[in-house]
Amino acid sequence: MAPSPQSLPDLPATELLALYRRRELSPLEVTRAVLARIERCEPRLHATYALDADAALAMAAESEARWSRGEARALEGVPVTLKENIATRGVPVPVGTAATPLVPAAEDAPPAARLREAGAVFIAKTTMPDYGMLSSGLSSFHPLTRNPWDLSQNPGGSSAGAGAAAAAGYGPLHIGTDIGGSIRLPAAWCGVVGLKPSHGRVPIKPAYAGRVAGPLTRNVADAALMMSVLSQPDWRDGTSLPPQAIDWGRLDLDLKGLRLGLLLDAGWGMPPDAQVRRTIEAAAKAFAAAGAEVEALPPFCTREMAEGMDRFWRTRSWLDISALPAERAARVLPFIVDWARGGEGQSGAAVFHGYSQMQALREASLAACQPYDFVLSPVSPVLSFPAEWPMPSNDAARSLEHIGFTLPHNMSEQPALAINAGYSSAGFPIGLQIAGRRFDDLGVLRLAHAWERLRGPQRPWPVLP
């Protein structure tokens, strides 16, 4: 039986492609259905930026014609959203702040170029906070983005709109960026899959230490499908990895004999909420019951590492903000200004020491994780928080306290994935993080795919009233 029009936005990309191939569904039908879903939800969710329905329908029509001619490509006709800091030609890139002049981008950034070449239909860009420096949907430029599981709650960030869009069913494929947890945190709080690939696996522009782009989807197979496209080479990223033949569709994994580390203490920051801890412990027990060897992993990050990096990033951000003309600097979100001001007047020695903590954390993470095939941990130590807050602490002096589990794997360049592990007593998703050795992106996806089978049925996706 053909799927109903109302259900089309919720279909996985793998299923859409199969239906297109059998001529049982068309890209235009699906794009219209996704646009209708967005039209219904956006007045309350506010996950999108620069939505252009006419352009999306034109791309869908072109995809439909290619299917008819037998020229379909890897993601032909599949709807996708892109975080607004991933440039798409002709669309301004405000990076979440009202301080940015709105100048149309001259070209697609590498992730957008790969998606366009693969035939994906660009539905919209998605929202983010100022400069991507908050774990929140709060922005001086975009309307406040909310969590579709409960509109009073925060979707997380900085890929705020991407996480909310994935959970709300704005099509199957979404892409975000991550430098300290910005894919995994919204994935966890929105109950979706979010992969932070190995550094350089997905070419990106601009490149920066720890910064990656990666998929947010409702299931692992769709994330793997996106990776097969996003991981194609692009010379513009001088930090990107050499092209590698990876069978992204090979997701089955035998758990017997796998050695898993279980990290429940990040070494600094907020301790895990009791419900978070119980949920992650239950996931570890399920892996053990399936044949894996699970061993407690002691904390390896220190407060000195975290505070050093915080000092470096504050200084970098303060230099950027203080270089703006006064009228533009006044438009930056006040919380961001207060946080960045902590970098004012830092000595060169203090900033250098802060920067050096990136390498210290890198070495600590790689050494701690090396004995294990994979490491399990919470994504966030806390549950979702009020939509209006910039981060779980709501305190600029404690800005990094919630990223103790996510930050190390950006600095170490390891792949790490967020996937739903269960629900709180109030019904909010709780994310499990799966981290792997450097470059084993496929392995992380395979263990996450195994977890999808172990965890059993999930609650229905949220439907906005």
C-alpha positions in Angstrom: 0.0 0.0 0.0 1.4 3.4 -0.9 2.3 5.7 2.0 -0.2 8.5 2.8 0.8 12.1 1.9 0.9 12.9 5.7 3.5 10.2 6.3 5.9 11.1 3.5 8.0 13.5 5.5 8.7 10.7 8.0 10.0 8.1 5.5 13.7 7.3 5.8 15.9 8.3 2.8 16.7 4.6 2.1 13.0 3.9 1.7 12.3 7.0 -0.4 15.0 5.9 -2.8 13.6 2.5 -3.1 10.1 3.9 -3.7 11.5 6.3 -6.4 13.3 3.4 -8.0 10.0 1.4 -8.3 8.2 4.5 -9.6 5.8 4.3 -6.6 6.6 7.8 -5.4 8.1 11.0 -6.9 10.4 13.6 -5.5 7.8 16.3 -6.1 5.2 14.5 -4.0 7.7 14.1 -1.2 9.0 17.7 -1.4 5.4 19.1 -1.3 4.6 16.9 1.7 7.8 18.1 3.6 7.0 21.8 2.8 3.5 21.2 4.1 4.9 19.8 7.3 7.2 22.7 7.7 4.4 25.2 7.0 2.3 23.6 9.8 5.1 23.4 12.4 7.4 26.4 11.8 5.2 29.1 13.4 6.0 27.3 16.7 9.3 25.4 16.1 11.4 28.0 14.2 14.0 25.5 12.9 14.5 26.9 9.4 16.2 29.8 7.7 16.1 30.9 4.1 13.3 28.5 3.2 12.6 28.8 -0.6 9.7 26.6 -1.5 9.9 27.5 -5.2 13.6 26.6 -5.4 13.0 23.3 -3.6 10.2 22.3 -5.9 12.4 23.2 -8.9 15.1 20.9 -7.6 12.5 18.2 -7.0 11.3 18.5 -10.6 14.8 18.2 -11.9 15.3 15.1 -9.8 12.0 13.6 -11.1 13.2 14.2 -14.7 16.5 12.4 -14.0 14.7 9.4 -12.5 12.6 9.3 -15.7 15.7 9.4 -17.8 17.5 6.7 -15.8 20.1 9.2 -14.6 19.4 9.2 -10.8 22.3 9.8 -8.5 23.0 8.7 -4.9 20.5 11.0 -3.1 18.3 11.9 -6.1 15.2 13.6 -4.9 15.7 13.1 -1.2 14.9 16.2 0.9 17.8 17.7 3.0 18.3 20.7 5.2 21.7 22.3 5.8 22.9 24.3 8.9 23.1 27.9 7.9 26.9 28.2 8.5 27.4 25.7 5.7 27.4 28.0 2.7 25.1 27.5 -0.2 25.5 29.7 -3.2 23.3 32.7 -3.3 22.2 32.5 0.4 23.7 34.8 3.1 25.5 33.1 5.9 24.7 35.0 9.2 26.3 32.4 11.5 23.5 32.9 13.9 24.2 36.6 14.7 22.5 39.9 13.8 26.0 41.3 13.7 26.8 39.7 10.3 26.2 41.6 7.1 23.9 39.6 4.8 26.0 39.0 1.7 25.0 36.1 -0.6 27.5 33.2 -0.6 29.5 33.0 -3.8 29.7 29.2 -3.8 28.6 26.0 -2.0 30.8 24.9 0.9 32.1 21.3 0.4 29.3 19.5 2.2 26.6 21.5 0.3 28.5 20.8 -3.0 28.5 17.1 -2.4 24.8 17.0 -1.5 23.9 19.1 -4.6 26.0 16.8 -6.8 24.2 13.8 -5.4 20.8 15.1 -6.4 19.5 16.0 -2.9 16.6 18.5 -2.8 17.6 21.6 -0.6 14.5 22.3 1.5 16.0 25.0 3.8 18.9 26.1 5.9 18.6 25.5 9.7 19.1 27.8 12.6 22.0 28.2 15.0 23.0 30.5 17.9 25.5 33.4 17.5 28.8 32.1 16.0 27.8 28.6 17.0 29.0 29.3 20.5 26.0 28.1 22.5 24.3 24.7 23.1 21.0 26.3 22.4 18.5 27.5 19.9 18.9 31.1 21.2 20.1 33.6 18.6 20.2 37.3 18.0 19.3 36.7 14.4 17.0 33.7 14.2 13.7 33.3 16.1 14.1 31.1 19.2 14.2 27.5 18.1 12.4 25.0 20.3 12.4 21.2 20.9 9.6 19.4 19.1 9.3 16.9 22.0 8.2 19.8 24.3 8.1 23.4 22.9 9.0 24.8 26.3 12.4 22.9 26.1 15.6 23.6 24.3 16.7 21.5 21.2 20.4 22.0 22.1 23.0 23.5 19.8 24.7 24.8 18.0 23.0 22.7 15.3 19.8 23.6 16.9 17.5 23.8 13.8 19.0 20.6 12.4 18.2 18.6 15.5 14.7 20.0 15.8 14.0 19.5 12.1 15.1 15.9 12.2 12.8 15.1 15.2 9.9 17.0 13.7 10.1 15.2 10.3 11.3 18.0 8.0 12.5 15.2 5.7 15.0 12.5 6.5 18.4 14.1 6.0 20.0 17.0 7.9 23.6 18.3 8.3 25.2 20.2 11.1 28.6 21.1 12.4 30.4 20.2 15.6 33.4 21.7 17.4 32.6 20.6 21.0 29.3 18.7 20.8 27.2 20.8 18.4 25.9 17.8 16.4 25.7 15.3 19.3 24.0 17.5 21.9 21.0 18.5 19.8 20.8 14.9 18.5 20.7 13.6 22.1 18.1 16.1 23.3 16.0 15.7 20.2 16.2 11.9 20.2 17.9 11.5 16.8 21.2 10.1 15.4 24.0 12.6 15.1 27.5 11.6 13.9 30.6 13.7 14.5 32.9 12.1 12.0 36.7 11.8 12.3 38.3 15.1 11.7 38.8 15.5 7.9 36.5 12.7 6.9 34.0 15.3 5.6 35.7 18.2 3.9 34.5 21.5 5.2 35.2 25.2 4.7 36.3 27.0 6.8 38.3 24.4 8.5 39.4 24.8 12.1 40.8 22.6 14.9 38.2 20.2 16.0 35.5 21.5 13.6 33.6 18.9 11.5 30.4 18.5 9.6 28.2 15.5 9.9 24.7 14.0 9.5 21.6 14.2 11.8 19.0 11.6 10.9 16.4 9.5 12.5 18.2 6.2 12.0 21.8 5.0 11.5 21.3 3.7 7.9 20.4 7.2 6.7 23.4 8.7 8.5 25.6 6.1 6.7 24.0 7.0 3.4 24.8 10.6 3.9 28.4 9.8 4.8 28.8 8.0 1.5 28.2 11.3 -0.2 29.7 13.8 2.3 33.0 12.0 2.6 33.9 12.5 -1.1 37.0 14.7 -1.5 37.3 18.4 -1.9 40.6 20.2 -2.3 39.4 23.3 -0.5 39.8 21.7 2.9 43.5 21.4 3.6 42.9 19.3 6.7 40.7 16.7 4.9 41.7 13.0 4.8 42.7 11.2 1.6 39.8 9.5 -0.2 39.1 6.1 1.2 37.0 3.2 -0.1 34.5 2.6 2.7 31.5 0.3 2.3 29.1 2.6 4.2 26.2 0.2 3.7 28.0 -2.6 5.7 26.3 -2.0 9.0 25.9 -5.5 10.6 28.3 -6.2 13.5 28.9 -9.2 15.7 29.1 -7.9 19.3 30.7 -11.0 20.7 34.2 -10.3 22.0 34.1 -6.5 21.4 35.8 -4.6 24.2 33.8 -1.5 25.3 34.9 1.1 27.8 32.2 2.7 29.9 32.8 6.4 30.9 30.4 7.8 33.5 32.7 10.5 35.0 34.0 13.1 32.6 36.6 14.3 35.1 35.1 17.8 35.3 31.9 19.6 34.8 28.3 18.6 35.6 28.0 15.1 37.0 25.4 12.9 35.1 21.8 13.3 36.3 20.6 10.1 38.0 18.3 9.3 35.1 21.0 9.8 32.6 23.4 7.6 34.5 20.9 4.8 34.9 20.0 4.9 31.2 23.6 4.7 30.0 24.3 1.9 32.5 21.3 0.0 31.2 22.7 0.3 27.6 26.1 -1.0 28.7 24.4 -4.0 30.4 22.5 -4.7 27.1 25.7 -4.7 25.2 27.3 -7.0 27.7 24.3 -9.4 27.6 24.8 -9.5 23.8 28.4 -10.7 24.2 30.5 -7.6 24.5 33.0 -7.1 27.2 32.3 -3.9 29.1 34.8 -2.3 31.4 34.6 0.9 33.5 36.9 3.7 32.1 38.3 6.2 34.6 38.1 9.9 33.7 40.9 11.2 31.6 40.0 14.9 31.2 41.0 17.5 33.8 39.6 20.9 34.7 42.9 22.4 33.7 42.4 21.2 30.2 38.8 22.4 30.0 39.5 25.8 31.5 42.5 26.3 29.3 40.5 25.7 26.2 37.7 28.0 27.5 40.3 30.7 28.1 41.6 30.4 24.5 38.1 30.4 22.9 37.0 33.4 25.0 40.1 35.3 23.9 39.6 34.4 20.2 35.9 35.4 20.4 36.7 38.6 22.2 39.2 39.6 19.6 36.6 38.9 16.8 33.8 40.8 18.6 35.9 43.8 19.7 37.1 44.2 16.1 33.6 44.8 14.9 32.2 48.3 14.3 30.4 49.4 17.4 26.9 49.3 15.8 27.5 45.7 14.8 29.1 44.5 18.0 26.0 45.9 19.8 23.9 43.3 18.0 25.7 40.2 19.3 23.7 38.2 21.8 24.6 39.7 25.3 25.3 36.3 26.8 28.0 35.7 24.1 29.6 39.1 24.8 29.6 38.4 28.5 31.3 35.0 27.9 33.8 36.4 25.4 34.7 39.3 27.7 36.5 36.8 29.9 39.2 36.7 27.3 39.9 40.4 27.5 43.3 41.3 28.6 44.7 37.8 28.7 48.5 37.5 28.5 50.1 35.8 25.6 51.4 33.1 28.0 47.9 32.4 29.3 46.4 32.2 25.8 49.2 29.9 24.7 48.8 27.7 27.7 45.0 27.5 26.9 45.7 26.6 23.3 48.2 23.9 24.4 45.4 22.2 26.4 43.8 21.1 23.1 46.9 18.8 22.5 46.9 17.7 26.1 43.3 16.6 25.9 43.9 15.0 22.5 46.7 12.8 23.9 44.7 11.9 27.0 41.6 10.9 25.0 43.6 8.8 22.5 45.5 7.0 25.3 42.4 6.3 27.4 40.3 5.0 24.5 43.1 3.0 22.8 42.5 -0.3 24.7 38.9 -0.4 23.7 37.1 -1.0 20.4 34.6 1.6 21.4 33.7 3.8 24.4 30.2 4.3 25.7 29.2 7.4 27.7 26.4 9.9 28.1 26.2 12.6 25.4 25.1 15.2 28.0 25.2 14.8 31.7 21.9 16.6 32.0 18.4 16.4 30.5 16.8 19.0 28.3 16.5 22.6 29.7 14.3 25.7 29.1 14.1 26.9 25.6 15.1 30.5 26.5 18.4 29.4 28.2 21.6 29.7 26.3 23.0 26.5 27.8 22.2 24.1 30.7 24.0 26.1 33.3 22.5 29.4 32.2 25.7 31.0 33.4 28.5 32.5 31.3 31.1 31.7 33.9 30.2 28.0 33.7 29.8 27.8 29.9 31.5 24.5 29.2 30.3 22.5 32.2 27.9 20.3 30.1 30.4 19.2 27.3 32.7 17.1 29.3 31.8 14.0 27.4 31.6 15.5 23.9 34.6 17.9 23.8 37.4 15.3 24.1 36.6 13.6 20.8 36.7 16.9 18.8 40.2 17.5 20.1 41.3 13.9 19.6 39.7 13.8 16.1 37.9 10.5 17.0 34.5 9.7 15.5 31.7 10.0 18.0 27.9 9.4 17.6 24.8 10.3 19.6 21.8 8.0 19.5 18.8 7.7 21.7 19.2 5.4 24.7 15.9 5.9 26.5 13.6 8.5 28.0 13.4 10.5 31.2 10.4 10.2 33.5 9.1 13.4 31.8 9.4 11.8 28.3 12.6 13.6 27.1 15.2 11.6 25.1 18.5 10.6 26.7 21.5 10.3 24.4 24.1 7.5 24.4 27.5 8.5 22.9 29.5 5.9 21.0 33.1 6.9 20.3 35.6 5.0 18.2 39.2 5.0 17.3 40.4 7.6 14.9 39.1 7.0 11.3 36.8 4.2 12.4 33.7 6.1 11.4 32.1 3.0 9.9 32.7 1.0 13.1 30.9 3.7 15.2 27.9 3.5 12.8 27.9 -0.3 13.0 27.8 -0.3 16.8 25.1 2.2 16.7 23.2 0.1 14.2 23.5 -2.8 16.6 22.2 -0.6 19.4 19.1 0.2 17.4 18.3 -3.6 17.4 19.1 -4.0 21.1 17.2 -1.1 22.5 13.8 -2.2 21.1 10.8 -0.1 20.0 11.0 3.7 20.4 8.3 6.1 21.3 6.4 7.7 18.4 8.1 10.8 17.0 6.6 14.1 18.4 3.7 15.5 16.5 3.1 19.2 17.1 -0.5 19.9 18.0 
